[in-house]
Amino acid sequence: MSRATGASGGLLGAGAEVSCPHGGRATTATTSDSTVLMDGHPVATADNAYVVTGCPHTVDGVPEPCVLVRWTAGSTGVTVGGSPVLLDISAAECFTAAFVPQGPPVVRTDRRKVTVR
């Protein structure tokens, strides 16, 4: 793990509680072999893909659920395995299957224990 000064926000772990703005649950769809763990889960990086399930959003009675989250890792200079880490303040957007933006995800910001193996 490399680190730069000036980064703020907490590291986002693959087990973090993330939801779409309508209450659907977002979880990482990719696995990581990272040796940097938070509560036993790998630290999330820009390489992680997130999917949303259970979004109840509709437009004029037609279901338009969020199905994925796209994160933009900032230029914090913090990397794990060469990939920028995600912070609880990283920019992100939820999208429908047709890639219509639905708003930013909600991230629970509990501070957790970080372990490097």
C-alpha positions as a Markdown table, in Angstrom:
| # | Residue | x | y | z |
|---|---|---|---|---|
| 1 | Met | 0.0 | 0.0 | 0.0 |
| 2 | Ser | 1.4 | 3.4 | -0.9 |
| 3 | Arg | 0.2 | 6.6 | 0.7 |
| 4 | Ala | 0.3 | 10.3 | 0.0 |
| 5 | Thr | -0.4 | 13.3 | 2.3 |
| 6 | Gly | -3.6 | 15.3 | 1.9 |
| 7 | Ala | -6.0 | 12.3 | 1.5 |
| 8 | Ser | -9.1 | 12.6 | 3.6 |
| 9 | Gly | -12.1 | 10.3 | 4.2 |
| 10 | Gly | -12.1 | 6.7 | 5.3 |
| 11 | Leu | -11.1 | 3.7 | 3.3 |
| 12 | Leu | -14.0 | 1.8 | 1.8 |
| 13 | Gly | -13.9 | -1.9 | 2.4 |
| 14 | Ala | -15.5 | -4.5 | 0.2 |
| 15 | Gly | -17.9 | -5.3 | 3.1 |
| 16 | Ala | -19.0 | -1.7 | 3.5 |
| 17 | Glu | -22.7 | -0.9 | 3.7 |
| 18 | Val | -23.5 | 0.9 | 0.4 |
| 19 | Ser | -27.0 | 1.6 | -1.0 |
| 20 | Cys | -28.5 | 3.4 | -4.0 |
| 21 | Pro | -30.4 | 6.7 | -3.3 |
| 22 | His | -33.6 | 4.7 | -3.3 |
| 23 | Gly | -32.6 | 2.0 | -0.8 |
| 24 | Gly | -31.3 | -0.8 | -3.0 |
| 25 | Arg | -28.2 | -2.6 | -1.7 |
| 26 | Ala | -24.9 | -2.2 | -3.5 |
| 27 | Thr | -22.3 | -4.9 | -3.2 |
| 28 | Thr | -19.0 | -5.5 | -4.8 |
| 29 | Ala | -19.3 | -8.0 | -7.7 |
| 30 | Thr | -15.6 | -8.6 | -8.0 |
| 31 | Thr | -13.1 | -10.3 | -5.7 |
| 32 | Ser | -9.8 | -9.0 | -4.7 |
| 33 | Asp | -6.6 | -10.7 | -3.6 |
| 34 | Ser | -5.5 | -7.6 | -1.8 |
| 35 | Thr | -3.5 | -8.1 | 1.4 |
| 36 | Val | -4.9 | -4.9 | 2.9 |
| 37 | Leu | -8.1 | -5.8 | 4.8 |
| 38 | Met | -10.8 | -4.0 | 6.7 |
| 39 | Asp | -12.7 | -6.2 | 9.2 |
| 40 | Gly | -11.5 | -9.2 | 7.1 |
| 41 | His | -12.6 | -7.8 | 3.8 |
| 42 | Pro | -10.3 | -6.4 | 1.1 |
| 43 | Val | -10.0 | -2.7 | 0.8 |
| 44 | Ala | -12.2 | -1.5 | -2.2 |
| 45 | Thr | -10.3 | -0.1 | -5.2 |
| 46 | Ala | -11.2 | 1.5 | -8.5 |
| 47 | Asp | -11.0 | -2.0 | -10.0 |
| 48 | Asn | -14.0 | -3.2 | -8.0 |
| 49 | Ala | -17.4 | -3.4 | -9.8 |
| 50 | Tyr | -20.5 | -2.8 | -7.7 |
| 51 | Val | -24.0 | -4.1 | -8.5 |
| 52 | Val | -27.3 | -2.9 | -6.9 |
| 53 | Thr | -30.1 | -5.2 | -6.0 |
| 54 | Gly | -33.6 | -4.4 | -4.6 |
| 55 | Cys | -33.9 | -0.9 | -5.9 |
| 56 | Pro | -37.6 | 0.1 | -5.9 |
| 57 | His | -37.3 | 3.2 | -8.1 |
| 58 | Thr | -40.0 | 3.8 | -10.7 |
| 59 | Val | -40.7 | 6.6 | -13.2 |
| 60 | Asp | -44.4 | 7.1 | -14.1 |
| 61 | Gly | -45.1 | 3.6 | -12.8 |
| 62 | Val | -42.4 | 1.9 | -14.9 |
| 63 | Pro | -39.6 | 0.2 | -12.9 |
| 64 | Glu | -36.2 | 2.0 | -13.5 |
| 65 | Pro | -34.1 | 0.4 | -10.8 |
| 66 | Cys | -30.5 | 1.2 | -10.1 |
| 67 | Val | -28.3 | -1.8 | -11.2 |
| 68 | Leu | -24.7 | -0.6 | -10.8 |
| 69 | Val | -22.5 | 1.9 | -9.2 |
| 70 | Arg | -19.6 | 3.5 | -11.0 |
| 71 | Trp | -16.9 | 5.0 | -8.7 |
| 72 | Thr | -14.4 | 7.7 | -9.5 |
| 73 | Ala | -11.3 | 7.2 | -7.4 |
| 74 | Gly | -9.9 | 10.6 | -6.6 |
| 75 | Ser | -6.3 | 11.6 | -6.9 |
| 76 | Thr | -5.5 | 10.8 | -3.2 |
| 77 | Gly | -2.3 | 9.0 | -4.2 |
| 78 | Val | -3.3 | 6.0 | -2.1 |
| 79 | Thr | -3.1 | 2.8 | -3.9 |
| 80 | Val | -3.4 | -0.9 | -3.2 |
| 81 | Gly | -1.8 | -3.3 | -5.7 |
| 82 | Gly | -1.4 | -0.3 | -8.0 |
| 83 | Ser | -5.1 | 0.6 | -8.1 |
| 84 | Pro | -6.5 | 3.7 | -6.4 |
| 85 | Val | -8.4 | 3.0 | -3.2 |
| 86 | Leu | -12.0 | 4.1 | -2.8 |
| 87 | Leu | -12.8 | 6.4 | 0.1 |
| 88 | Asp | -16.2 | 6.9 | 1.8 |
| 89 | Ile | -16.1 | 10.3 | 0.1 |
| 90 | Ser | -15.1 | 9.1 | -3.4 |
| 91 | Ala | -17.3 | 10.4 | -6.2 |
| 92 | Ala | -19.8 | 7.8 | -7.5 |
| 93 | Glu | -23.0 | 7.5 | -9.5 |
| 94 | Cys | -25.8 | 4.9 | -9.6 |
| 95 | Phe | -27.1 | 3.8 | -13.0 |
| 96 | Thr | -30.0 | 1.9 | -14.5 |
| 97 | Ala | -29.4 | -0.9 | -17.0 |
| 98 | Ala | -29.7 | 1.7 | -19.8 |
| 99 | Phe | -26.9 | 3.7 | -18.1 |
| 100 | Val | -29.3 | 6.5 | -17.0 |
| 101 | Pro | -27.7 | 8.3 | -14.0 |
| 102 | Gln | -29.9 | 7.9 | -10.8 |
| 103 | Gly | -27.8 | 9.8 | -8.2 |
| 104 | Pro | -24.9 | 9.1 | -5.8 |
| 105 | Pro | -24.9 | 6.0 | -3.6 |
| 106 | Val | -25.2 | 6.3 | 0.2 |
| 107 | Val | -22.2 | 5.0 | 2.1 |
| 108 | Arg | -22.2 | 4.2 | 5.8 |
| 109 | Thr | -19.2 | 5.8 | 7.2 |
| 110 | Asp | -18.1 | 3.7 | 10.1 |
| 111 | Arg | -14.4 | 3.8 | 10.8 |
| 112 | Arg | -13.0 | 0.3 | 10.8 |
| 113 | Lys | -9.8 | -1.5 | 11.6 |
| 114 | Val | -7.3 | -1.8 | 8.7 |
| 115 | Thr | -4.9 | -4.7 | 8.6 |
| 116 | Val | -2.0 | -5.3 | 6.3 |
| 117 | Arg | -0.9 | -8.9 | 5.9 |
